[in-house]
Amino acid sequence: MGQCGDQEGLRHLIMAAILDTLGSADDAVEHFRLSTLDEGKKCLEDVRDNYHGYDFENRLNVRIHAALKNLS
Protein backbone atom coordinates (compact mmCIF):
# COMPACT_ATOMS: atom_id res chain seq x y z
CA MET A 1 0.00 0.00 0.00
CA GLY A 2 1.14 3.58 -0.77
CA GLN A 3 4.27 5.51 -0.04
CA CYS A 4 3.76 6.21 3.65
CA GLY A 5 6.85 4.99 5.49
CA ASP A 6 9.21 5.58 2.57
CA GLN A 7 12.91 5.99 3.34
CA GLU A 8 13.20 9.64 2.25
CA GLY A 9 12.09 10.95 5.65
CA LEU A 10 14.54 8.64 7.40
CA ARG A 11 17.35 9.95 5.19
CA HIS A 12 16.57 13.52 6.25
CA LEU A 13 16.49 12.52 9.93
CA ILE A 14 19.91 10.87 9.65
CA MET A 15 21.31 13.91 7.85
CA ALA A 16 19.87 16.16 10.58
CA ALA A 17 21.62 14.09 13.28
CA ILE A 18 24.93 14.15 11.40
CA LEU A 19 24.77 17.88 10.73
CA ASP A 20 23.85 18.59 14.35
CA THR A 21 26.82 16.52 15.52
CA LEU A 22 29.09 18.46 13.17
CA GLY A 23 27.83 21.76 14.60
CA SER A 24 25.69 22.87 11.67
CA ALA A 25 22.50 23.48 13.61
CA ASP A 26 20.70 25.53 10.95
CA ASP A 27 21.17 22.86 8.29
CA ALA A 28 20.19 20.17 10.80
CA VAL A 29 16.92 21.95 11.57
CA GLU A 30 16.17 22.27 7.85
CA HIS A 31 16.71 18.54 7.29
CA PHE A 32 14.55 17.72 10.32
CA ARG A 33 11.79 19.94 8.97
CA LEU A 34 12.04 18.25 5.56
CA SER A 35 11.83 14.81 7.13
CA THR A 36 8.60 15.56 8.89
CA LEU A 37 7.12 17.33 5.87
CA ASP A 38 8.07 14.52 3.48
CA GLU A 39 6.64 11.82 5.74
CA GLY A 40 3.50 13.83 6.43
CA LYS A 41 2.86 14.47 2.74
CA LYS A 42 3.41 10.83 1.83
CA CYS A 43 1.07 9.58 4.54
CA LEU A 44 -1.65 12.06 3.57
CA GLU A 45 -1.31 11.08 -0.10
CA ASP A 46 -1.45 7.41 0.87
CA VAL A 47 -4.72 7.91 2.72
CA ARG A 48 -6.16 10.05 -0.08
CA ASP A 49 -5.28 7.52 -2.79
CA ASN A 50 -5.92 4.19 -1.06
CA TYR A 51 -8.85 4.47 1.34
CA HIS A 52 -12.31 4.73 -0.21
CA GLY A 53 -15.90 3.74 0.43
CA TYR A 54 -16.48 4.90 4.01
CA ASP A 55 -18.69 7.45 5.73
CA PHE A 56 -17.36 11.02 5.68
CA GLU A 57 -14.89 10.20 2.89
CA ASN A 58 -15.57 13.52 1.17
CA ARG A 59 -14.99 15.48 4.38
CA LEU A 60 -11.65 13.75 4.93
CA ASN A 61 -10.60 14.34 1.32
CA VAL A 62 -11.30 18.07 1.69
CA ARG A 63 -9.20 18.19 4.86
CA ILE A 64 -6.37 16.22 3.25
CA HIS A 65 -6.40 18.55 0.25
CA ALA A 66 -6.21 21.60 2.56
CA ALA A 67 -3.39 20.07 4.59
CA LEU A 68 -1.36 19.21 1.47
CA LYS A 69 -1.87 22.73 0.16
CA ASN A 70 -0.59 24.19 3.44
CA LEU A 71 2.49 21.92 3.36
CA SER A 72 3.45 22.97 -0.17
PERAVEN-V130314 format. One record per residue. OMEGA is omega in whole degrees, -180 to 180 (999 if undefined). Layout:
OMEGA, OMEGA
This chain:
168, -174, -178, -178, 179, -174, -178, 178, 178, 178, 179, 178, 179, 178, 179, 180, 180, -179, 177, 179, 180, 176, 180, -173, -178, 178, 179, 180, 179, 178, 177, 179, 179, -179, -178, 178, 180, -179, 180, 179, -178, 179, 177, 179, 178, 179, -179, -173, -169, -178, -177, 174, 180, 178, 178, 179, -179, 180, 179, 179, 177, 180, 178, 179, 179, -180, 179, 178, 179, -179, -178, 999
